[in-house]
Structures are given as structure tokens and as C-alpha cells.
Amino acid sequence: MTLTQRYRFIYKPLVFIACLVPLAWLASGAFGWFGASLGPDPVKELEHECGKTALNLLLLTLAVTPVRELTSQPQLLRLRRMLGLFVFFYVVLHFTIYLVLDLELNFATLGADIAKRPYITIGFTALLLLIPLAVTSTNGMMRRLGRRWQTLHRLIYVIAVLGVWHFYWQVKRDVREPLLYAGILALLLGYRLLRAIGRRRAAATRAVQPAPARPTAPVTSSSQVGLSLQQSKSD
């Protein structure tokens, strides 16, 4: 099998199944399959696990670029879109559980929560920013938007910060886990910052270097020119 075939028929299906494992575990707990349980407050557990799964996948999505460059495996980019779409899926599921099971579709309470509870405001903002990224994730939209596509999808950095911030503010006592996520995100964003600085310095160095000298024709004196003319006439 070629590399393209391995990614299409082996690696992508494996990543797809792995991304569905958290959902299967939550469904088992919700329905009591295989002895699984969501604890005394299943709704909160569902919300928490969906949100944390989305955050895990978001960090994995951001990790694709540095891993690809450090290991010289450009084919890893083939998996990034799928990871990003699963981020959107779990964020939507996280919000749906909160709206349907927690608030029981009470939109007045939803509006009050978004306005008065900062961590919900931040989480809802992250969800809204994810929507255009999910809508424009197709090859057709990439071609249609051109350079604007890359600019738009840089919103993922803002979304990641908002997601970690949402997690931090949601935790009331033990903040060690959100701080761990913040540290990982700082490393991933720091890598990109250093890479951008390195590229700018390299571009500035190339700009100040003198252009290579062009080869010049040998200079001939006037006497040599005259001699050559006389020889041509005699011929």
C-alpha cells in the first residue's frame, strides 16, 4: 500500500474510532451498559466529560503541526481536519447536554447564564467562533477563500485560550488540572511564536544579503576591436 492508501484506509479509520471512544464510554455510563456508571450526578458528568474531551482533541489538533515538523512527517496534516471536526462535535454535544438536560430548554435561563456567569460567556463565545471553522473545513471552501482561509482558521488559537479559560473558571477548588492544560497550551503556542520569529529573522537576513554578481562579458580594448575589423576585411 502507498502512503496515501495507508492514511485513507488504516490511519484515518483508526483515528475516527479513537475519537468515538469517549462517546461510547459516556453512552455506556448513561444507559448502564457493561456496569459503567456516571455517578450521582450524571448530567454534570456528561457535561464535564464532553467538554474535557473537546479540549483534549483541541490540544491534539494544535500538536499536529509541531509534531509534523519535528518528526519530518508532513502526512500528519491529513489527520488534523478530522480532529478539528471532532472538537466541534464534542463542544456542540457539551452545549446540547447543558441546554437540554440541565436547563430543560429554558432559553431565558440560558440568556441569563450567558450574561451573568463569566465562564459560560467564555464557553459560548468559543462555540460561536468554532462554527465558521467547521463550516469552512471542506476543500471547496479552502479553494474559495484562498489566503483568507488561513487567516480565518487562526481563530483556533483564540478558541483554545477561551476553552482553557472556561475550564479554569468552571473548577471551583482544585485547579491543578486546568493549569496543566494551560501549560500544554502555552508550550504549543510558544512553539508557534518561536517559529514565526525564526522565519522573520531568516527573511530579514535574506533581504539584506547582496545579490549574487551577474557574469559579465570580457572587456575588449579599442585596439583589439580595430584589429579584428581589419582581419575581417582582409578575409
C-alpha positions in Angstrom: 0.0 0.0 0.0 1.1 3.5 -0.8 1.4 6.1 2.0 -1.8 7.8 0.8 -3.7 4.5 0.9 -2.4 3.7 4.4 -3.7 7.1 5.7 -7.0 6.6 3.9 -7.7 3.0 4.8 -5.8 2.5 8.1 -4.8 5.6 9.9 -7.9 7.8 9.4 -10.3 5.0 10.4 -8.3 4.3 13.5 -8.3 8.0 14.5 -12.0 8.1 13.8 -12.7 5.2 16.0 -10.4 6.5 18.8 -12.3 9.9 18.7 -15.6 8.0 19.2 -14.3 6.0 22.2 -15.2 8.8 24.8 -18.7 8.9 23.3 -19.1 5.2 23.6 -17.9 5.3 27.2 -20.4 8.1 28.1 -23.3 6.2 26.4 -22.4 3.1 28.4 -22.5 5.1 31.6 -25.7 6.8 30.7 -27.5 3.5 29.9 -25.7 1.4 32.5 -24.1 -0.9 29.9 -21.2 -3.2 31.0 -21.5 -2.0 34.5 -20.5 1.6 33.7 -21.9 4.5 35.7 -21.8 8.3 35.6 -22.0 8.7 39.4 -24.6 10.6 41.5 -24.9 13.5 39.1 -24.9 12.0 35.6 -25.8 15.2 33.8 -22.9 17.1 35.2 -20.6 14.2 34.5 -21.8 14.2 30.9 -21.2 17.9 30.5 -17.8 17.7 32.1 -16.5 14.7 30.1 -17.8 16.1 26.8 -16.1 19.4 27.5 -12.8 17.8 28.5 -12.8 15.5 25.5 -13.3 18.5 23.3 -10.4 20.3 25.0 -8.2 17.2 24.7 -8.9 16.9 21.0 -8.3 20.6 20.5 -4.8 20.3 22.1 -4.1 17.3 19.9 -5.2 19.3 16.8 -2.7 22.1 17.8 0.0 19.5 18.4 -0.1 18.1 14.8 2.0 21.0 13.4 4.9 20.8 15.8 5.0 17.0 15.8 4.8 17.1 12.0 7.8 19.5 11.7 9.9 17.9 14.5 9.5 14.4 13.1 9.5 15.4 9.4 6.2 13.7 8.8 4.1 16.1 6.7 1.5 13.4 6.1 0.2 14.0 9.7 -1.7 17.0 8.3 -4.1 14.5 6.8 -5.4 13.8 10.3 -5.8 17.4 11.5 -9.1 18.2 9.8 -10.8 15.1 11.4 -9.5 16.0 14.8 -10.8 19.6 14.4 -14.3 18.4 13.4 -14.4 16.1 16.4 -13.6 19.1 18.6 -16.6 20.9 17.2 -18.8 17.8 17.6 -17.9 17.4 21.3 -18.3 21.1 22.0 -21.8 21.0 20.4 -22.6 17.9 22.5 -21.3 19.6 25.6 -23.6 22.6 25.0 -26.6 20.5 24.0 -26.4 18.4 27.2 -26.2 21.7 29.2 -29.2 23.2 27.3 -31.4 20.1 27.1 -30.7 18.1 30.2 -29.6 20.8 32.6 -31.7 23.8 31.6 -34.5 21.7 30.1 -34.6 24.1 27.0 -35.2 27.1 29.2 -33.8 29.8 26.9 -34.5 32.6 29.4 -32.2 30.9 31.9 -29.7 30.3 29.1 -29.6 34.0 28.3 -29.2 34.9 31.9 -26.4 32.4 32.4 -24.5 33.7 29.3 -24.9 37.3 30.6 -24.2 36.8 34.3 -21.9 33.8 34.6 -18.5 34.6 33.0 -17.3 31.0 32.4 -20.5 30.3 30.4 -20.0 33.5 28.5 -16.5 32.4 27.5 -17.6 28.9 26.6 -20.4 30.1 24.5 -18.1 32.6 22.7 -15.7 29.7 21.9 -18.7 27.7 20.5 -19.7 30.6 18.2 -16.1 31.0 16.9 -15.9 27.3 16.1 -18.9 27.4 13.8 -17.3 29.3 10.9 -14.2 27.0 11.2 -16.3 23.9 10.9 -18.4 25.3 8.0 -15.2 26.2 6.1 -13.3 23.0 6.7 -14.0 21.5 3.2 -11.6 21.5 0.3 -14.1 23.6 -1.7 -14.2 26.3 0.9 -10.4 26.3 1.2 -10.2 27.0 -2.6 -12.9 29.6 -2.5 -11.5 31.6 0.4 -7.8 31.3 -0.7 -5.5 33.2 1.7 -8.4 34.3 3.8 -9.0 30.7 4.8 -5.7 30.5 6.8 -6.4 33.9 8.4 -9.9 32.7 9.5 -8.6 29.4 10.9 -6.1 31.2 13.1 -9.2 31.7 15.3 -8.4 28.2 16.7 -5.7 29.8 18.9 -8.3 32.2 20.4 -10.7 29.3 20.9 -8.1 27.2 22.6 -7.4 30.0 25.1 -11.1 30.5 25.7 -11.6 26.8 26.2 -8.8 26.5 28.8 -10.1 29.7 30.5 -13.6 28.3 30.6 -12.3 25.1 32.2 -10.3 27.0 34.8 -13.2 29.3 35.8 -15.6 26.3 36.0 -13.4 24.5 38.5 -14.1 25.8 42.0 -11.4 24.3 44.1 -8.7 22.1 42.7 -7.3 24.0 39.7 -4.3 21.7 39.1 -5.9 20.0 36.0 -6.9 23.3 34.2 -3.4 24.6 35.0 -1.9 21.5 33.3 -4.0 22.2 30.2 -2.9 25.9 30.3 0.8 24.8 30.5 0.4 22.4 27.5 -1.4 25.2 25.5 1.4 27.6 26.4 4.0 25.2 25.0 2.1 24.7 21.8 1.5 28.4 21.2 5.1 29.2 22.3 6.4 26.8 19.7 4.5 28.7 17.0 5.7 32.1 18.3 9.3 31.0 18.2 8.9 29.5 14.7 7.3 32.8 13.5 10.2 34.8 15.0 12.7 32.5 13.3 11.1 32.8 9.9 11.0 36.6 10.1 14.7 36.7 11.1 15.6 34.4 8.2 13.6 36.5 5.8 15.3 39.7 7.1 18.7 38.1 6.7 17.9 37.1 3.1 16.7 40.6 2.4 20.0 42.3 3.5 22.3 39.9 1.8 23.8 41.3 -1.5 22.5 39.8 -4.7 24.9 37.4 -6.5 27.0 39.1 -9.1 26.0 38.6 -12.7 28.6 37.2 -15.0 30.0 39.9 -17.3 31.4 39.6 -20.8 35.1 40.0 -21.1 36.2 43.6 -21.8 38.0 44.2 -25.0 40.1 47.2 -25.8 39.6 49.5 -28.8 42.9 48.3 -30.4 41.6 44.7 -30.2 38.4 45.8 -31.8 40.2 47.6 -34.6 42.5 44.6 -35.2 39.6 42.3 -35.5 37.9 44.6 -38.0 41.0 44.7 -40.2 41.3 41.0 -40.2 37.7 40.6 -41.2 38.2 43.0 -44.1 41.3 41.2 -45.3 39.4 37.9 -45.2 
